[in-house]
Amino acid sequence: MNFTNETSDDAILVELGERLARLRLNRNTTQSALADEAGISLRTLQRLEDGQPTQLVNLVRVARALDLLENLEALVPAPAPSPLQQIARRGRERRRASSRPNRREIPEPWSWEDEE
């Protein structure tokens, strides 16, 4: 199933629950063992796998127990800095320090040419 904006919340929860259950079964793990490893109750895991609403932290805990945390990165990727933010940061970039002091040439004092 591909999720779109037209996919109902309930359908998404059911699909995610079925995927979690398939992953658990592919790893030959019982619901009880996974719930213990995730630090959630058996009933909470059953609710997740049945596609019933539960707290988001429970999904994170189950994803951690199934070694799927890196997949959550794809769910909500870190936003890239906007072009304006990139420009603003350029002004604050550290520049290489000069090895010698900035020496300004001191001009000779001005005088009339005929004053020699």
PLY file of the C-alpha trace (Angstrom):
ply
format ascii 1.0
element vertex 116
property float x
property float y
property float z
element edge 115
property int vertex1
property int vertex2
end_header
0.00 0.00 0.00
1.25 3.47 -0.88
0.16 6.17 1.51
-1.31 9.30 -0.02
-3.12 12.29 1.40
-6.35 10.52 0.50
-5.48 7.45 2.61
-7.50 7.51 5.82
-5.79 7.62 9.20
-7.40 4.31 10.12
-6.11 2.62 6.95
-2.59 3.88 7.65
-2.69 2.60 11.24
-3.93 -0.81 10.08
-1.22 -1.06 7.40
1.53 -0.02 9.84
0.27 -2.53 12.39
0.26 -5.32 9.82
3.81 -4.42 8.76
5.00 -4.48 12.38
3.36 -7.88 12.88
4.97 -9.27 9.69
8.40 -7.98 10.76
7.98 -9.52 14.19
6.93 -12.85 12.71
9.77 -12.79 10.16
12.14 -12.51 13.11
10.37 -15.41 14.81
9.58 -13.30 17.89
6.43 -13.59 19.97
4.31 -10.60 20.86
5.18 -11.14 24.49
8.94 -11.19 23.82
8.81 -8.08 21.64
6.66 -6.21 24.15
9.17 -7.04 26.91
12.11 -5.96 24.76
10.36 -2.72 23.80
9.35 -1.99 27.39
5.63 -1.82 26.63
2.72 -3.96 27.70
1.55 -6.92 25.63
-1.82 -5.21 25.20
-0.14 -2.07 23.81
1.73 -4.14 21.22
-1.49 -5.92 20.31
-3.17 -2.54 19.83
-0.31 -1.37 17.57
-0.45 -4.52 15.45
-4.25 -4.28 15.24
-3.99 -0.74 13.89
-5.59 0.86 16.93
-4.49 4.29 18.15
-1.73 4.38 20.73
0.93 6.83 21.84
3.69 7.62 19.39
6.35 6.70 21.93
5.13 3.10 21.76
5.85 2.99 18.02
9.33 4.38 18.68
9.99 1.74 21.33
8.85 -1.09 19.06
10.90 0.32 16.16
13.96 0.39 18.43
13.38 -3.21 19.53
13.08 -4.27 15.86
16.20 -2.25 14.88
14.12 0.06 12.68
15.01 3.45 14.16
17.00 4.45 11.10
13.83 3.97 9.05
12.07 6.62 11.15
14.58 9.13 9.76
12.90 8.68 6.37
9.50 9.29 7.95
10.35 12.83 9.00
13.70 13.83 7.48
15.64 16.72 8.93
14.86 19.85 6.94
17.64 21.34 4.87
18.58 24.93 5.70
16.76 27.45 3.56
18.79 29.48 1.06
18.35 32.55 3.27
19.74 30.69 6.27
22.71 29.52 4.20
23.46 33.09 3.14
23.15 34.35 6.71
25.58 31.69 7.93
28.18 32.66 5.37
28.61 35.99 7.08
29.52 34.19 10.30
31.94 31.67 8.83
35.35 31.73 10.40
38.00 33.03 8.11
41.64 32.08 8.19
43.63 34.13 10.62
46.38 36.23 9.10
49.91 35.20 10.06
51.16 38.79 10.15
49.53 41.89 11.46
47.73 44.15 9.06
50.34 46.84 8.42
49.16 50.04 6.89
51.73 52.06 5.09
52.27 55.37 6.83
52.59 58.13 4.24
55.49 60.51 4.45
54.53 63.94 5.76
53.45 66.32 3.05
55.62 69.26 2.26
56.05 71.90 -0.41
58.53 70.82 -3.00
60.49 74.05 -2.70
61.09 73.58 1.03
64.21 71.57 0.67
0 1
1 2
2 3
3 4
4 5
5 6
6 7
7 8
8 9
9 10
10 11
11 12
12 13
13 14
14 15
15 16
16 17
17 18
18 19
19 20
20 21
21 22
22 23
23 24
24 25
25 26
26 27
27 28
28 29
29 30
30 31
31 32
32 33
33 34
34 35
35 36
36 37
37 38
38 39
39 40
40 41
41 42
42 43
43 44
44 45
45 46
46 47
47 48
48 49
49 50
50 51
51 52
52 53
53 54
54 55
55 56
56 57
57 58
58 59
59 60
60 61
61 62
62 63
63 64
64 65
65 66
66 67
67 68
68 69
69 70
70 71
71 72
72 73
73 74
74 75
75 76
76 77
77 78
78 79
79 80
80 81
81 82
82 83
83 84
84 85
85 86
86 87
87 88
88 89
89 90
90 91
91 92
92 93
93 94
94 95
95 96
96 97
97 98
98 99
99 100
100 101
101 102
102 103
103 104
104 105
105 106
106 107
107 108
108 109
109 110
110 111
111 112
112 113
113 114
114 115
